[in-house]
Amino acid sequence: MLGVLQVVRAFAPVLERNGGGAVVDVLSALSWLHLPGAGAYGAAKAAEWAMGNALRQELAEQGTSLTALHVGYMDTDMTAGLDVPKADPALVARATLDGVEAGEPEVLADDTSRGVKSLLSGDLRQALPVARLTALAEMRVAVHHRCAR
């Protein structure tokens, strides 16, 4: 989260001198759903989401937009070992650029991020079965990521 803030602070003056621009903050469906074994990751993404909401307002004054990209699993090296539905990176990129062009504050790039965000307005107990199913796959991602280092 602090890295994102440092990058935005570094580039905001450049964007302002050029008449504004756009920042894309890559988040996760775990910005809203916190799972066993991924608590620190989820907490960091939730904090980054909140920070982005504040930065969006500050950057707007200089003509710079901030679009938050939320995605569940994307077909990358990090998720190669997971047998779960994955978003196509090219489609995520297209959806992100479309969202930036349309001035959208958020892009929910896949069914996972749309589904998890839809749970925010409901009974938290209904999210728990989703969390349990997702937790196993998320833990596999973390283990795979650690092993790939």
Buried (B, 14 or more C-beta within 10 A) or exposed (E): BEEBEEEBEEEBEEBBEEEBBBBBBBBBBBBBBBBEBBEEBBBBBBBBBEBBBEBBEEBEEBEBBBBBBBBBBBBEEBBEEBEBEBBEEEEBEEBBBEBBEEEBEBBBBBEBBEBBBEBEEEEEEEBEEBBEEBBEBBBBBEEBEEEEE
